[in-house]
């Protein structure tokens, strides 16, 4: 705390101890009171005299009190704890003594100069305050545990022989005949008198200085010393108040509650207040806990997790004024019969909670700096739940709000279960990761999921301890909706993709047996195959059959040689029982297949029947993946709340811009999001066809994830046509703008000659890449987006730019007919030089919203496709091309 050397104590200690007792009388510490106005040098000399007298007094106390007390070390364990406090008090005492010695040494060398910079307690004021605060806090701790009373009862022979000398010494300080109060008095009164002397001298110094920075420094130090006086008074009052409480309570309470550092701040016997429902006889407010005593038992509540509400809203009896106390596991009401008593209790509770959260007391303890400031509602703390409930035995570390976990936190159970994530009003809410130990194995199930009011809800990933991984949706802690379950174990790997209900496979799903290379496509019920199903084997065989609670019924089997079998067969594809085999050559064998392969043929029919085919009418396409959209529709029904978007999409929205963009897609669903559109001020009409399909909603969300691979497939598929198109573009690029317009038979009144700015040596016939420039630049943006809707919108803007340019040339509104549009659009396409235009056109066509078919966007896409096909056929040098080929 302080690195300066403390000199002089050891060399002068003996002479100080032998000085006459009158020199050390406390009356000497009032010498500064008689000081009149004097010079700075005179004040410095008086300060030196005060410091030397105080140092001599400390030497006497050290020799005659502390050292004998320290030599009388007790053997009782309880008394040993108090003895350690005495050792600590001695350490604080020695630090103060060293500081006083150092101050005296510096003052002796500065008495002649008398400058303000020579006042050690000014530029070491912080250290002065710190040493005194530490000493008196430790002194108060010793008072609380009745340390002086126990020390004077020591049975040590050395202490008994020393009592007579000690009593003679104490007569100079106090008239107390009892030894314990005398020790208490002598170990704190000289220190307080020393502070008073320093304050009086500093006041004298302040009067000598003119207004300015030096006077301000002295005034600030005086103010801090005044706070120190208040602090010491409050510390001693609290210590005596607390000591009297421990003396009045029984051993059962003191053994469990008495801690040297704990202070009693208020007692309901002094300031009457009662707990509701007669749950306590007495209420004790300490600086770290709130204690309710009922008979021989008590409850204690850590102040860091106590919330006080003065406006509790509880119905109270006439003449009763209530405070509601909220803790992590209990809420109760305190009632006072006087509003002023309620106000005092509320203020003291708030200040005690605030100081407990800060980890330190105010300075002074109840000074004005603490008035009016309330304890924060949001806190960070660790707490172990003890009472009955779902959290019994769990420990929560994280953010709190009004007695409940709220915000980021970690919840741990004794059995090894952990939950890390977001909480709201005491429940898991938001994204979280939960580890659940498996009973029979030393492994964990890991849930990475979104939670809603304490239950898993929405998209999540569960990595089970038995090598299973589930990716999909949850509801009320069970798998519900669309999900994928995959087994990565080496013994029996499989994968299920489909619908779940109440934690079981239910509805349409696809089962892949990776070990056997088989895939089952069909309906499920309660985790079993039930209803129609199609199985594709590793060898290419395919069969359809009806399942009943995972048991196979009759079906249709397609063989490798195009033969078809209808009837019963085993899982190993062995014919058994009644059946009909239609061979590829048209022969039909019908009869009963025995277990040994014996065939009983039936008479052939007169007409040959067509071979049976697999029938998937039981689960049409539009009903197969309804589970994917259930969560989506639930999200829409909620009004697209921002906090639910992560739960629906399964990923975090990084910015509000991304959130708004994704919501634009979501606000298009049929009647489910009409409310959302109305809120945005653009509700569509009831017959709007854009609300009939959901493809335009989900596609923009998932397309970017696989667009590069999809685009490459389209490029490979249309590579030959794109090569021909590129050759045509190269041919047309040889023309100037005027030559190309003439070659494409564009009407001359549509030529934008007014847009061409020429120099003196230029001619219209030589200008290139200047005509219809805005439309060309617009079309070039076609490759800057992956969304087919945005690509179509770019095509629309290109058309509008063409019309705008023509209208400006003709100085009137002009709608381009097809005869004029195609040559102009071909001109723009040839100048835009978009690579892989064929792949772009077919990708847009395949992914285009069906509601756009037959509309304006469909017409413009068809026009672009016509230009693309026409450019492929352009050959200006057929002979040269033939020779090259």
N, C-alpha and C positions, 0 to 999 in steps of 0.2 A: 504493500500500500504506500509505503514511503521509503525511499532509498537513502535518505540522509543518515549520517553517522550520529549515534547517540553517545556522546562522550561525557565523562566526568562523574558518572554515577558510582562506579566501583571505587574510585580513588578518594571520594569524599564521604562515602557512606558512614564510616565509623565516627568521624567527627560530628556529623549531623545527629547521629543517634545519641551521642553523649551531651548534646546541647541541653540547656535547661528547659523544662516543660513549658515555662511561660512563653518561650519563643514560638511554640507551635499552637498556641491557643487560637481558636477560631476567631477571637476578637481581632486578630491581626488582619483578617481578610476584609475587614470593613474600613481599612485605612484610607482607601481611595475615596470614601464618602466625604471626607473632610477636605479633599483637594479643591482649591479654588482654581480660577482660570490661570493657566500657566503656559509656558512655551512648550513646543513640541518636544524639545530635549528634556524638559522637566517631566512631561508625561511618559516619555520613554524610560526615564529613571524610575518613576513610580511603578511602571510595568515590570521593570527588572526586579524591584523589591518584592512585588506581589509574586512573581514567578519563583524567586529564591525561597520566600517563606513557604509557598505551596510545595516546592520540591522537598524542603526540609520536613514538612509535615508528612509527605508521602513516605519519606525514608523512615520516619518514626513508626508509621502505620505498618510498613513492610516488616520492620524488625520485631515489633512488639505484638502484632496481631496475625498477619498472614503467615509468616514463617512458622510460628508455633502451631497454628491451625493445620498447616500442611504436614507438620511432623506427626500429628495425631491421626494417622490414617486408620479408618475403622475396618472391622472384619465382616460386619453384617452386609449381605449383598445389596439390600435397599439403601443402606447408608453409603455404600461405595458409589452408587450412582450420584448421590448428592455431593460426594467428595470430588467426583470428576467435574462437577459444576464449579466447585470451589477452585480447582486447579485452573479451569478456564477463566474464572473471574480474576485469579492472580495474573494470568497472562495478559488480560485486558488492562489490569492495573499497571503492570510493568511497561506496557506500550505507552500508556499515558505519562508515566513517570519519565520514560526516555524522551518523549516529546517535550515535556516541561524542561528537562535538563538541556536539551538542544536549544530551546528557545532562550533560556537563560544565558547560555554560552554566546549566542549570537548577539543578544542585547548588551552584554558586557563589552563587546568589541565595537558597538555602535553608539554608545552613550554620548560621545562627544559630537557626532554629526547631527543627530536628531532629525533626520529626514523621514518622510512617510514610508519610503521604501525600506526602512530599517525595522518596521513593525512586522515581526515574523508571523503573527496571527492574522495579518491581512492577506499576505500572499500564500499562506499555508492554512487559510480558513477552512477549506474543504477537508483537509486532514484532521484539523482540530475537531470539526463536527463529527467526522466519521469515528474517531477514537472515542469520543464521549458517548455517541449513540451505541457503539458496540459494548462499552463498559456498562452502561445503565440497562441495556437489554439483558445482558448476562446477570447483572445484579438483581434485576427483577425476577429472572428465572430462579435464582437462588432463594429469593423471598417466597415465591409461589410454593416451592416444595418444603418450606419451613426449614431451610438449611441452617439458619443461625440458631434456631432452637435445638436442632440436633447436634450442631457443632459444640455448643456449650455444655452438652451432656456427655461429652467424650470421657471415657474411662481411662484415657492415657495418663500415665504418671507424670509425664512431662507437662501435660496440659494442666493437671491439678496443681503442680508446683508453680506454674506460671500465672495462675489466676490472680494472686495477690498483686503482682506487679502490674498486670493488665488493668485491674480495677483502679489502681492509683493513676494510671495513665488516662483512663477514660473519664476521670473526674474533671479534667481540663476541657473536655468536649461536651459533656452532657451530664445532667443531674439524674439520669436514669440509674436506679439501683440494680435493676435486673440486668444480667449480663447480655442476654440475647438482644433486647431493644437497643442497648448501648452499642453493641457491635453493628447493628443495622444503621444506627444513627451516624457513627463515625466513618462508616464506609460509603456514605453518600453525601452527608452535609458539607464537608470541606470542598467537595467537587462543585456543588451548587454555589457555595459562597465564592469559589474561584471564578466561576462564570459571571457572577454578579460584579465582582471586582473588575474583570476585563470589560464588561459592558459599560461600567461607569467611566473607566479610562478612555474607552473608545468614544463615548459621548463627549468627554472633554476634548478629545482630538478633533472630533467633527466640528465643535464650536470654534476651534482655532483655524480651521481651513476655510478659504474662500470658496464660493460656489464654483463648481467645475467638476472635472472628472475625478480628482482625488477625493473630494467630499462625497461624490456619488459612490465611490468604492467603499469608503468607510460606512456610509449609510446602508449599503447592501449587506455588509458584514454584520452590522448591528441588527439588521432585520433577521438575518439567519440565526444570530445568537439568541434573539428573542424567541424565535421558533424553537430553538433547542431547549430553552427554559420551559416552554409549554409542553414540549415533547417529554421531558424528564418528569414533570409533574403528572402528566397523563399516564406515563408508563408505571410510575410508582403507585398511583391510585388504582390502576387496573390490577397490579400485582397484589396489593393488599385486599382488594375486592375479591380476587380469585382465591387468595389464601384463606380468607374467611369462609368461602364456599366449601373448600375441601375440608376444613375443620368441622363444618356442620353436617356434611354428608357421611354416610357410612363407608366402611372399607370396601364394600362391594362396588360402589360407584367410583371411589377414588382410585382403586386398583386398575380399573378399566378406562377411566376418563382422565385421570390426572397425568398431564404431560407438562414438563417445565415450560415449554414455549407457549402453551395454550393459555388464553386470557378470557375471562368472563366479561362480556360486554353489557349484558342485561339479564335480569332475573325477573320472572313474572311475579315473584313475591314483592319485589320493589316497585314494579310497574305492571299492575294487574292486566293480564290478558289470558284468555283460556282457549284451549283447542276444542273444536266442535265435537259433538257426540260424546263429551266427557271422556275422551281417549287419553287425557293426561292430567295429572294434578299440578305439574310444574313445568315451566318452559324455560330453558337456559340457552341463551345465545352466546356462543363463544366466537373467537375470531376465525375459526376454521370449521366448526360444526354447529348444527342446531340440534338440541337434545330435548326430547319429550320424556318426562319421568312419570310413570304410573305405578304406584306401589313400590315393589322391590325390583321392577324391571324398567328398562329405558330403551328408547330408539334414538339413534343418531343419524343425521343427514349431512353429508359433505356439502359445505356452502358453495363449492364450485358447480354443484348440480342442484341448486335451489333457485327457483324462480318465484318472485313475489309480485302478486297482482293486487293493487289497492282497489281496482275497480272490478272486483271478481264477479259481480252480477248475481251472487247468491242471495236468495231470499233470507232476510235476517229478521229477527224479532225486533219489535219497537225498542229503541234505545240501545241497539246492538250495532257495532261498526266492525265490518269484517275485512280480513285480508286472506287471500287464497294462496296457499303454499303448494307449489308443484315440484315434485321430485321424479326421478325416472320410474319409480314403481308405486308411488303414492301421491295422492292429492288430498289436502285437508284444509280446513278453514280455521283461522284464528279470530276470536271475537273479543272486542273491547267495549266497555260501557261508556267510554268517553272518546270523542273524535280526536282530541289532542293526544291521548295515549296511543290510539291507532296510528296517528301521524308520526309519533316518535318511534314506535316499533317499526313502521314501514321504512323510515329514514335509516334507522340503525341497521336493519336487515339489508337494505340496498347497499349501504356503504360497506358493510362486512362482506357481502358477496363480491362486490367490486374489488375490494382489497385482496380478498382470497384469490380471485382470478388473476390479479396483477402479480401475486406471489410476494407482496410486500405491503407493509402498513404505510399509511400516509405520514407525511412529516409536516406539521405535527399530526398526531393520530386523528384528531377530530377538528382539524383546522378548516378554514373557509375554502381551501382548495378542493376539498371533497364534497362540499355542499352542492346539492342540485344535480350532481352527476349520477346517473343510474347505471346499474350493472347491465352489460350487453345481453340481449336475448340470444344471440348466436354465440356458441362456445365450442371449444375443442377439448375433449376430455376422454378418459378411459374409465369404464364402469363395468362391474360384474353384477349381473342380475341374480337375485337370490329367491324371490317369491315365486309362487306357482305361475305357470304360463308358458307360452311357447319359447320364451327366451331364458327360462330358468337354467342356470349353470353356464350361460353364455357371457362372453365379455365383449363389449363394444368399445372400439377406439375410433373416434372421429368427431364429426360436427353434430351439435345438438341445437334444438330450438324448443323452448318451453317444455323441457322434460322428456323430449323424445328424440331419437336419432333422426337427423334431418340434414342432408347434404352428403358429402363424401365420407365413407367410413369403412371399417372392417369389423365383422362380427365373427367371433370364434367360439366354438363349443368345446367341451371337454373331450368329446369322443373324436375330435380331429376335424369336424366339419367347419369350413370357413366360408364366409361370403364377403367379397370385396366389391364395392360399387356404390350406387346412389341409393339414398334413403329419403323417405318423405313421411313425416308424422309417425315415425316409429316402424314403418314397414319398408321392405325392399321395393324400390320404385325407380325405374330407369334401367340403364345398362348395369349388369353385374356379373361377376364370375363366382360360381359357387363350387366348392370341393366337398364331396360327400364320400366318406370312407365306406368301403364295402366290408360287410361283416366277416365273411369267410376268407378274405384275401387281404394282403397288405397293399391294396391298391385303392384308387379313388375314381369316382365319377366326376367329371369336370363339366359344368354347365356354363356356357358363355351365352347369356340370353338377356332378353329384355324382360323386366318385371313390372307388374302393375298391382299396386296395393298388396304387396306381399306374395304375389304368385307370378309364376312364369307366364308371360303373355307376349305373343308376337314371335318374330323370327329369332332363332337361336341355334347354337351348335353344342351338342353334348358328346363328349368323348368319354365313353364308358370304360371302366377298368378291365373289361373282358374283350378288348380290341374292337368293340363296336363303336361306330361314329354315326350320329344322327344330325342331319342338317335340314332344318325345316321350322315349322311353326308349332307353338305351344299355346295352350289355353288352360288356365287353372291348374298349372303344374303338370299337365299331361300333354302328350303329343296330340295335336289336333290340327287338321287341315293338311296341306301339302307338305311332304317331307321325304327325305332320302335317308335310308338306313343302310349302312355298309359294314360288313364284317371283314376285317383285315387279317383274321387269324389264318394260320397256315393249314389248319385241319379242315375247315369247311367255309371257305370264303364265298360270300354272296353279297348281293346288293338289291335293295327294294326301293323303287321310286313310285310314289303314288299317294293315295289318300289315307289319312289317319283319323280315327275317331275314338276318343276316350282311351288313348294310349295304345290302341290296337289298329292293325291294318284293316281298313274298312272302306269299301268302294273300289274304284278302278285303280289298278297298280300293275307295275312290271317287276317281276322277280327274276334276277339273273343268278343262276347257280354257276359260279366261275369254275368250280371243280369239275362239274360234268359238262360245262359248256352249253347249258340249256337256258332258255329264257321263257318264262311264263307271263303271258299278257292276258289280263282278265279281271274278274271281279273277286273281292275279298269280303269276308264277314267275320268279325271278332278274331282277327289274326289268322284265319284259315281261308284257303281257296274255296269259294262258294259261288256257284253260278257258271256262266259260260267263261271258257278260257282257251287261249291258243298257246301251244307250246312249240318252240323252234329248237331243234336239237343241234348239237355241234356238227353232226354229219350232214345237216341240211334238211333232214326230215321235218315235217311240219304236221301237227294234228290239232284238232279242236275237239273238246269234250266238255261235258257238264260235270261240275264238282259239287259235292254235297258234304259240307263240313270237312273239307280236305280229302274226302273219299271220291275216287274217280268213278264216273258213270260211263255210258256209251259215248262214242264220238266218231270223228272222221279223221283218217290218217292218210296223208299224201306221201307216197313212196318215191324213191329216186327215179324209177323208170316211168313216172307219170301214172302209175296205178293208184287207185283210190280204194281204201278199205273203210267201210261203214259198219260199226258194231262195237263189241266189247274187246278190249285188249289191255294187257298188263302195262305196268310202268316201264318194263323193258321192251315194250312194243311187240309182245307175243300175242297173236290172235287167240282168243278164248271165248267160247260160247257162240251165240248166234251172231252172224255177220254176213256182209256182202263184199266181195272183192271184185272191183271193176278193173280189168287189166287194160293196158295201153292199147292192145290190138282189138279192143272192143268186146272181148269175151268177159262174161260176168259169171262168177262163181258165188253161189249163195247157199248157205246151209249152216251147220253147226261145227265149230272148230273145237276139238277135244284138247285136253291137257297134254296129250301125247302127239299132237299134230295131226290126228286123223280127221279127214274132211268128209262130211256128208253133203253131197251136192244136191241141189234142188233143180227142178226142171227149168231150162232157160226160157226167158220170156220171148214172145214173138217179135217184139220191137226192142231195139237197142236203146238203153237209157243213156242220156248224157252224163258224163262223170260228175260226181258231186264236188262242190267247191266249199271252201271255208266261208262261213257266214258271220260277219261281225255286226249284225244289226242289233245285237243285244247291248252294245256300248258304242254308239255313234260318236264321231269325233267331237261334236260340240258338247258332249256330256262326260268326256273322259277326264278332263283336268279342271273340273270346277273348283277343286280345292285351292288352286293357285289364286283364283279371284275372290275367294271368301274373305281372306284377310284384307284384300284391296277394298272390297265393298264395305267391310267394317270400318276401315280407315276413312272412307268417304262419308259414311253415316255419322262419324264423329265430328264432321266439319273440317277435316284435314288439320287437326291440331298439330302444332309444330312438335310438341313433345311426343306425339305418337308416330311421327314420320320415321324415326329411327326404328321403332318397333316393327313397322310395316316393311320397310325396305331392307332392314338388316345391316345398314351401314350408317355412319355418321355424316350429317350434312355439315360441310366445313364452313360455309358462309351463307349469309342470308340471301345472297344473289343466287346461289345454287338452289336454295330452298324455294325461292320464288319461281325459278325456272321449272323445277320439278313439279311444283304445285300447278303451274300452268297446264302441264300435261294431265295432271290428275283431275283438274276442274272440268273435264270434258265428258265424264261418264253420264250416261242417260239420265234418268230421274234421280239417281243417287246423289249427284252433285249439283243438281239444279239450284239448291240453296247456296252452294258456294259461288256459282255464277251470278246469282242475284246479288250476293254480297259485293261482288266486284262490279256491279252496275251494268252487266251485259248479259242478262238472262236470255237464252235462245228461245225461239218459238217451239211449240209442242211438236211440230212436224219437221223439226230440223233433223236431216238424216245423219249429221255428224254425231248425234247422240246414240245411234243404234248399235255402234260397234265399239269394242274395247281395245281393238288392236292398235289404234293410234295412241292409246294411253301408255301401254306397257312397252311398246317397241322402242320409243326414244330412250327409255331407261336402260334397256338391256342390249341394244344394238351396238353401242360403242365398245362393249367388252369383246366382241368377236368380229367387228367390222373389218379389220385388216385381213383376216383369213377368208372371210366371205368375199371381200373385194378381189382377192387373188384368184379365187375360184371362178368368178365371173370373167376376169381378164383371160384366164386360160381357156375358158369355154368359147370366148369370142375373139380369140387371138387372130384367126385368119381374116375375119371381117374387119377388125381394127387395122390390120396391115394394109388391106386395100384402101381403107378410109385414109390412112396416113399418106399413101401414094397420091390419092386425089388431092389432099390438102397441099402437098408439095407442088403439084401441077398448078393449082390455083394461086399459090403464093407468088408465081412468076408474074402475075398480072398486077398492074397498077390499079388503084381504086376505080377509076373511070373505065378502064378496060374490063375489069371484073364485073362492074355493074352492067356494062353493055353485053358481056358474054352471058350473063345470067338473065338477060331480057328484062331487067328492071326498067319500069316506065321512066322516061327521062324527066318528067315533072316531079319525080320522087328523088332525083339525085340531089344530095345535100351540097351543092356547089357553094352556097353562101357560107358554109362552115369552113371552107378552105381558105386559109390566109397564105398568099404566095409572095415570094420575094421577086425581085426584078428579073432574075434569071431562071425562074421556075415556070412550069406549065401545068395545067390541070391534068394533062394526060400522064404525067410522071409521078404524081403524088400517090403514096401508099400508106395504108393503115391510119387514115385520117377520117374517113367517112364512117358515120354511125359508131363513133368511138365509145360513147357512153353505153350503148347497148352491148358492144363487144366486151367492155370491161365488166359489165354486169354478168354476162354469161360465163366469163372466166371464173367467177366465184362458185361455179357448180361443184368444183372439186374441193372446196374448203370446208364442207360439212358432211356428216355421215347420215344425217336425218333425211329420209326421203321426202318428208313434208317440206323441209327447208329447201331442198333441191327444186321441188315443184314451185315453191314460192319465188325462187331465183328466176326460173323460167318465165313466170308470170311478169316479174319486173322487167325482164328483157323485152318481152312483148310490149309492155307499157312504154319503155324507153323508145322503141321503134315508132310507136304511134305518136309519142310526144315530139320526136324529131320531125316526122312527116307533117304533123299539124303546125309546127313552127314554120316549116318551109312554105306551106300553103296558106299560112296565116288564118287558119280556121280549124275547127274540130274535124278530125278525119278518122274513120274506122277502116282499118285495113281489111279488104276482102281476101279470101284465100288465094286468089290469083296473084295479088300483090304481096301477100305475106310470105309465101314460100320462097320466092327469089330473094327477098330482103333477108329472111331468116338464114338462107343458105349463105348469103354474103357474110352475115355476122358469124356464123359457125366456121366458115373458112378462115376468117380473121382471128377468131378466138383460139384456134389450134389446140383444142382440148384433147389430151391423150386418152386413149381407151374410152372414147365416147360411147362405143357400143356397149361396153361393160356397164357404164354409168346408166345408159338408157334402160337396159334390161333389169338392172338392180332396182331402179326406181319403179319400173313397171311391176316387178314381182312383189315389192314391198309397199306398194301404194295402197292407201286406205281405200277399201272397196266403195266407200261412199263417194269417191271422186270419179268413179267410172261414169263415162258419158257426159261429164261436166267440162268446164272450161279448161281445167288443168289437164284432163285426159286429152282434150283436143290439141293443146299446145305440145304435149308429149308426143302425140302422133305426128304432128308437123315436124318436130325435131327428128323423129325417127325417119321420116320421109327424106329430109335433108341428108341425114347420115347415109341412107341407102343410095341416094342419087350421087353423092360425092364418091362413093366406092366405084361407080361406073365411069367416072370421068377419066379419059385418056387423051391427052393432046398430041402424043407422039406414039401412035400405035406401032409403027415400024420399028422404032427404037426399042419399045417395050417388048415386041415380039423377038427381036434379036437377043435382047437380054435374057428373055425366058429360055 
